[in-house]
Amino acid sequence: AFGAARAKTVDVFPGANGKPLRRGGWATVTVWLASLAAHLGIDIFISHAANAGKLAISTIIIYIVVTLMVQNRMIRARAAYMKLSANPL
């Protein structure tokens, strides 16, 4: 959900060569910080409740990878909808 929220805060626009460019702003940074804080809070709670040790370190990496994939897929879809170049961002 946070990856989708971040994708909505990113501007997608054509560059000088027609390829899509993206630019995040303060809203993107704010959603990043909120998502990391929420994830870390949940990890700390679960680690203490389940006595899972250093579970939070491994899940934060997975969390970042998954949310970045969602964010990038949504941005690519928006670029395709705008009929910008099919080349990767």
C-alpha positions, 0 to 999 in steps of 0.5 A: 500500500505504501509503494502505491501511495509513494507512486502517486506522489511522483511526477512523471513527465517527458524529458528532452529526448521523449523518455519518461522522467520522474521526480518526487517531492516533499510528499514522496519523502513524507510517505517514505518516512511514514512507511518506514516508521510504520514498518519498523514499529510493527517489526519491533512489536512483533520481535518483542511479542514473539521473541524473534530476535533480529527479525526486523533487520531481514524484514526491512530489506524485503519490505523495501524491495517489495514496495520499490517494485510496486512503486516502479511498476505503477510509475511505469504504467503511468508513463505507458498511459501517457504514451511516453517512450517504451524504453525503461525509466 
